[in-house]
Amino acid sequence: MTAARPFRLTVPEPLEFDIHKTCAQELDRLLAEPAIWACYPAGAVQLSRQQAARYSTLGLKRGMPDLLIFFEGVWGIELKRYRGRLSKARIVSTRRGSPRILEGQEEIFPKLIAAGFKGIAICTSVDEMLAQIKRWGIPLRNYTGADQM
């Protein structure tokens, strides 16, 4: 007979979509002018192959940060779950069987910095995102820290 494991309560980990939605609501509420933001929704929803191909034709790029903040330059926020990791390059086969390299966030983020992004941060919560925005000196309305939320 094997010993039973002790029962442990664990806090459920929120989905990345839920983190994204909450961060978006807080940015709308707290980001002060002249700063503005937008999301890059490519990773927020699962696209069919046809949709991905069509958006790719229009210029959709892989590996971009989830949130873009425009204030004296461009800043990026990548939202991840607690143990989330940046995507890495991988090789796939095209329809004709040729190998194709798909760059991941690990390869794209340094290129974005070289191209002029002021910074890119990986955040797992609203509090982390707001603290990072404050460290960057981006104006927030009536926000002094997590204790104020």
C-alpha positions as CSV (number, residue, x, y, z in Angstrom):
1,M,0.0,0.0,0.0
2,T,1.4,3.4,-1.0
3,A,1.2,6.4,1.3
4,A,-1.3,9.1,0.3
5,R,0.0,12.4,-0.6
6,P,-0.8,15.3,1.7
7,F,-3.6,17.5,0.4
8,R,-2.4,20.9,-0.7
9,L,-4.4,23.9,-1.8
10,T,-3.0,25.7,-4.8
11,V,-4.0,29.0,-6.2
12,P,-5.2,28.5,-9.8
13,E,-2.9,30.2,-12.3
14,P,-4.8,32.7,-14.5
15,L,-4.9,32.3,-18.2
16,E,-2.7,34.6,-20.3
17,F,-5.9,36.0,-21.9
18,D,-7.2,37.0,-18.5
19,I,-3.9,38.7,-17.5
20,H,-4.0,40.5,-20.9
21,K,-7.6,41.7,-20.4
22,T,-6.9,43.0,-16.9
23,C,-3.7,44.8,-18.0
24,A,-5.6,46.4,-20.9
25,Q,-8.3,47.7,-18.5
26,E,-5.7,49.1,-16.1
27,L,-3.8,50.8,-19.0
28,D,-7.0,52.4,-20.1
29,R,-7.7,53.6,-16.6
30,L,-4.2,54.7,-15.5
31,L,-2.0,55.6,-18.5
32,A,-1.7,59.3,-18.6
33,E,-1.3,61.5,-21.7
34,P,0.7,62.0,-23.8
35,A,1.4,58.3,-23.5
36,I,-0.8,55.9,-25.5
37,W,-0.9,52.2,-25.9
38,A,-2.1,49.4,-28.2
39,C,-2.1,45.7,-28.2
40,Y,-0.5,43.4,-30.8
41,P,-3.1,40.7,-30.7
42,A,-1.4,38.1,-32.9
43,G,-0.7,35.8,-29.9
44,A,-3.9,36.5,-28.0
45,V,-6.1,34.2,-30.2
46,Q,-5.5,31.0,-32.1
47,L,-5.6,31.7,-35.8
48,S,-6.4,29.1,-38.4
49,R,-3.7,28.4,-41.0
50,Q,-5.7,30.3,-43.5
51,Q,-6.0,33.3,-41.2
52,A,-2.4,33.3,-40.3
53,A,-1.4,33.1,-43.9
54,R,-3.7,36.0,-44.9
55,Y,-2.4,38.2,-42.0
56,S,1.1,37.3,-42.8
57,T,0.5,38.5,-46.4
58,L,-0.7,41.8,-44.9
59,G,2.5,42.1,-42.8
60,L,1.7,40.4,-39.4
61,K,5.0,39.5,-37.8
62,R,5.8,36.8,-35.3
63,G,7.4,37.4,-31.9
64,M,6.1,40.9,-31.2
65,P,5.4,42.0,-27.6
66,D,1.7,41.8,-26.5
67,L,1.4,45.5,-25.5
68,L,3.0,48.5,-27.2
69,I,3.3,51.7,-25.2
70,F,4.2,54.9,-27.1
71,F,5.9,57.6,-25.0
72,E,9.1,59.2,-26.1
73,G,9.7,56.1,-28.1
74,V,8.2,52.6,-28.2
75,W,8.1,50.3,-25.2
76,G,7.0,46.6,-25.2
77,I,5.3,44.5,-22.5
78,E,5.2,40.7,-23.1
79,L,2.6,39.1,-20.9
80,K,3.2,35.5,-19.7
81,R,1.7,33.2,-17.1
82,Y,3.8,32.6,-14.0
83,R,6.1,30.0,-15.6
84,G,5.7,31.2,-19.2
85,R,8.7,31.4,-21.4
86,L,9.6,33.4,-24.5
87,S,9.1,31.5,-27.7
88,K,12.2,30.2,-29.6
89,A,13.0,29.8,-33.2
90,R,11.9,26.6,-34.8
91,I,12.0,25.0,-38.2
92,V,8.9,24.0,-40.0
93,S,8.2,22.6,-43.4
94,T,6.4,24.6,-46.1
95,R,3.6,23.1,-48.2
96,R,6.3,22.1,-50.8
97,G,8.4,20.5,-48.1
98,S,11.1,23.1,-47.9
99,P,12.4,24.0,-44.4
100,R,11.5,27.4,-43.1
101,I,12.8,29.0,-39.9
102,L,10.2,30.8,-37.8
103,E,11.9,33.2,-35.4
104,G,10.6,33.4,-31.9
105,Q,10.5,36.1,-29.3
106,E,14.1,35.2,-28.1
107,E,15.4,36.2,-31.5
108,I,12.9,39.1,-32.3
109,F,13.2,41.1,-29.0
110,P,16.9,41.9,-29.4
111,K,16.1,43.0,-33.0
112,L,13.4,45.3,-31.8
113,I,15.7,46.9,-29.3
114,A,18.3,47.4,-32.0
115,A,15.6,48.9,-34.2
116,G,14.7,51.5,-31.6
117,F,12.5,50.0,-28.9
118,K,13.3,51.7,-25.6
119,G,12.7,48.5,-23.6
120,I,10.8,45.3,-23.5
121,A,9.7,43.7,-20.2
122,I,8.2,40.3,-19.4
123,C,5.3,40.7,-16.9
124,T,3.1,38.1,-15.2
125,S,0.6,40.4,-13.5
126,V,-0.9,43.9,-13.6
127,D,1.2,44.9,-10.6
128,E,4.4,43.8,-12.4
129,M,3.3,45.7,-15.5
130,L,2.5,48.9,-13.7
131,A,5.7,48.8,-11.6
132,Q,7.7,48.4,-14.9
133,I,5.9,51.3,-16.6
134,K,6.7,53.4,-13.5
135,R,10.4,52.4,-13.6
136,W,10.5,53.4,-17.3
137,G,9.1,56.9,-16.4
138,I,5.9,56.6,-18.4
139,P,3.2,58.8,-16.8
140,L,0.4,57.1,-14.9
141,R,-2.6,58.8,-13.3
142,N,-2.9,58.5,-9.5
143,Y,-0.6,55.4,-9.2
144,T,2.1,55.1,-6.7
145,G,2.4,51.3,-6.4
146,A,0.6,48.1,-5.9
147,D,-0.7,49.2,-2.5
148,Q,-2.7,51.9,-4.2
149,M,-4.7,49.6,-6.5
